[in-house]
């Protein structure tokens, strides 16, 4: 592949953007050209660059890693920036992936660029695990368990409840459900049977704890379909004990082959830092995007379209010798 440095840009400097910055330092074949922000660069500090200047970097950046959120940032930034640069993102609104793919594919092709959308760990590595196990075991059932880990969306939903000063929510897989799947029972599991939700809440002065707990437990789309436990803690406890962003989970396929052999395939993650791990996946896919662009490919791709060998800094010869 040669030893040319891959020139990388980062868009967005939240938890994910900082994770990408750290991950680039662990990859000697990459160099960080700049971090682009919508904040005014004076306020942003850290040598950040205003996103209004990004067009002037065309030709100076090989791959742009988009670190914005899926709700409002990426639906605009993905199509706009893939026209100018090769890009990678972690768009994770599962239901909207087909329409997002179509938009980004059109803009990337119009600019002659390659983009990988929706990578990270779910969607991303978990998606690959689901595909691989289903292809190998066509007769079977797939189960995805998330956690134990902090859910950003559910934590945000708690913090929007009137009377809540701060809060965090953990998604916890039910051990008995995971055990039944691993035993090859192929259970039909309800939402409530698969995961538990545990909330740690800091109240505003004078707020009614019972009323708030009830409002959280009955919140549609977030908590109503689950057994939800609400703990009230002090701001100090929340900061000291719940300041990290762990996550993880398991993808399990329980299948049958031959006359009646049970075959179980499992992929699992246990993460101290969800954003740092997601960032590390984005950086590996940035390398693949760089190579696919060099080969003359164009348009949007997902993890299903990228050979694993392109993720590694090692040559095909080295991979055959060392890892096959």
PyMOL commands that set and color helices and strands:
alter all, ss='L'
color gray80, all
select helices_A, chain A and resi 15-25+41-44+51-57+74-82+94-111+125-136+152-159+175-182+191-194+209-217+235-241+274-294+303-305+308-311+316-322
alter helices_A, ss='H'
color red, helices_A
select strands_A, chain A and resi 6-11+30-37+49-50+63-66+87-88+114-116+140-146+149-150+164-173+195-203+227-232+247-257+261-271+299-301
alter strands_A, ss='S'
color yellow, strands_A
deselect
rebuild
show_as cartoon
